[in-house]
Amino acid sequence: MHELSIVKDIFDTLSAHYATKIDDIQKIQVTAGLLSNVQPVLIQNAFDAFIADNRQYRDMELEVIVNDIIAHCDHCQKDFNVQYHRFVCPCGQPSTQIVQGNELFISKVIFKQHVS
């Protein structure tokens, strides 16, 4: 299950960037393209397992946003949604230029609001 190593990498990244504020993180949003081979249910399960073993993160939530696959056609110079993994533009020309769909990154970190 490579999702567990992805979750560990997410927390390593958060620790490196927000070392003193990591306990104040309420929600993490991760964006994953369809080609990234990340299954939202599996990454959520890995996240839940990780925070069960690391109780200091028990109040954090995870949201996974899945991006469609978009390719660019050199023939007609338009971007198009890839359907059923067929990289063929509506104009009929094949394309190998992926514009979106293979990414995997932390897209948002939401911190708890502290009342003064």
C-alpha positions as CSV (number, residue, x, y, z in Angstrom):
1,M,0.0,0.0,0.0
2,H,1.9,3.0,-1.2
3,E,-0.8,5.3,0.2
4,L,0.7,4.9,3.7
5,S,4.1,6.2,2.5
6,I,2.3,9.1,0.8
7,V,0.6,10.0,4.1
8,K,4.0,9.8,5.9
9,D,5.5,12.1,3.3
10,I,2.6,14.5,3.7
11,F,3.2,14.7,7.5
12,D,7.0,15.1,6.9
13,T,6.3,18.0,4.6
14,L,3.9,19.6,7.1
15,S,6.4,19.1,9.9
16,A,9.1,20.8,7.8
17,H,7.0,23.8,6.8
18,Y,4.9,24.3,9.9
19,A,7.0,22.8,12.7
20,T,5.7,25.1,15.4
21,K,2.1,25.2,14.2
22,I,1.5,21.6,13.1
23,D,-0.7,20.9,16.1
24,D,-3.0,23.8,14.9
25,I,-3.7,22.2,11.6
26,Q,-7.4,21.3,11.3
27,K,-7.6,20.1,7.7
28,I,-5.3,19.0,4.9
29,Q,-6.5,19.1,1.3
30,V,-4.6,16.9,-1.2
31,T,-5.1,17.1,-4.9
32,A,-4.5,13.9,-6.9
33,G,-4.8,13.5,-10.6
34,L,-6.4,10.4,-12.0
35,L,-3.0,9.3,-13.4
36,S,-1.3,9.6,-10.0
37,N,-2.5,6.1,-9.0
38,V,-3.9,7.4,-5.7
39,Q,-7.2,6.0,-4.6
40,P,-9.1,8.5,-2.3
41,V,-10.6,5.7,-0.2
42,L,-7.2,4.0,0.3
43,I,-5.4,7.3,1.1
44,Q,-8.2,8.1,3.6
45,N,-7.7,4.7,5.2
46,A,-3.9,5.2,5.4
47,F,-4.5,8.7,6.9
48,D,-6.8,7.3,9.5
49,A,-4.3,4.6,10.4
50,F,-1.5,7.1,10.6
51,I,-3.4,9.4,13.0
52,A,-4.5,6.5,15.1
53,D,-0.8,5.8,15.7
54,N,0.1,9.4,16.1
55,R,-2.6,10.7,18.5
56,Q,-1.3,14.3,18.4
57,Y,-2.9,14.5,15.0
58,R,-6.3,13.0,15.9
59,D,-8.2,16.2,15.3
60,M,-7.0,16.6,11.7
61,E,-9.1,15.9,8.7
62,L,-8.1,14.9,5.2
63,E,-9.9,15.9,2.0
64,V,-8.8,14.4,-1.4
65,I,-9.6,16.3,-4.5
66,V,-9.4,14.2,-7.7
67,N,-8.4,16.0,-10.9
68,D,-9.5,14.8,-14.3
69,I,-7.0,14.0,-17.1
70,I,-6.6,16.9,-19.5
71,A,-4.4,16.7,-22.5
72,H,-3.3,19.3,-25.2
73,C,-3.7,18.7,-28.9
74,D,-0.9,20.1,-31.1
75,H,-3.1,19.8,-34.2
76,C,-6.0,22.1,-33.1
77,Q,-4.2,23.8,-30.2
78,K,-6.9,23.0,-27.7
79,D,-7.0,21.2,-24.3
80,F,-9.5,18.4,-23.9
81,N,-10.7,16.0,-21.3
82,V,-9.3,12.5,-21.7
83,Q,-12.2,10.0,-21.5
84,Y,-11.6,6.2,-20.7
85,H,-7.8,6.8,-21.0
86,R,-8.2,7.5,-24.7
87,F,-5.7,10.3,-25.5
88,V,-7.5,11.3,-28.7
89,C,-8.7,14.9,-29.2
90,P,-12.3,15.5,-30.4
91,C,-10.7,16.6,-33.6
92,G,-9.5,13.0,-34.1
93,Q,-5.7,13.5,-33.5
94,P,-3.9,11.6,-30.8
95,S,-2.0,13.5,-28.1
96,T,0.7,12.6,-25.5
97,Q,0.8,16.1,-23.9
98,I,-0.7,15.8,-20.4
99,V,-1.7,19.2,-19.0
100,Q,-3.4,17.9,-15.8
101,G,-3.9,14.5,-14.2
102,N,-0.6,13.1,-13.0
103,E,-0.2,15.6,-10.1
104,L,-0.2,14.8,-6.4
105,F,0.3,17.7,-3.9
106,I,-0.9,19.3,-0.8
107,S,-3.2,21.9,-2.1
108,K,-4.5,23.5,1.1
109,V,-3.7,23.6,4.8
110,I,-6.5,24.9,7.1
111,F,-5.6,26.0,10.6
112,K,-7.8,25.9,13.7
113,Q,-9.4,29.3,14.5
114,H,-8.4,30.3,18.1
115,V,-10.8,32.5,19.9
116,S,-9.2,35.2,22.0
